[in-house]
Amino acid sequence: MKTADLMMEAASLPLEERARLVDSLLQTLNPADDSTTDAWLALAKRRLDDMRSGRAEAISGEAVFEKVRRRLEQ
């Protein structure tokens, strides 16, 4: 199969399947280091626990982008 044909076939997949395909291909270019993966997973679990326990408060994406826009305007 030619690359162009493969790309057209991939583009016709549903969004979730395309995302999985892209993630899989990117991992072949830059394989994850187990220690790095473990560190990110531990951080994500801590942050989720902080959110669930009330130690951290969620900020909407729009609020974050507004804060960034204000900083860039200065």
C-alpha positions, 0 to 999 in steps of 0.5 A: 500500500502506498503512503498516500493511500494509507493516509487517505484510509487513516483520514477516513477513520472516526476521530477516536480511532484516528487519535489512537493511530496518531498516538501509536505512530508518535510512540514509534518515533519517540518511545516512552521511557518507563521512568518518565511514564511512571513519573507522569502517572504518579503526578496525574494521580496526585493531582486527581486526588487533590481535586477529589479531596478538595485540596485543589480547585479546578479552573476553567479553560476559558479563565486560564486563557483569559489570564494568559491574554491579559499577561500578553497584553502587558 
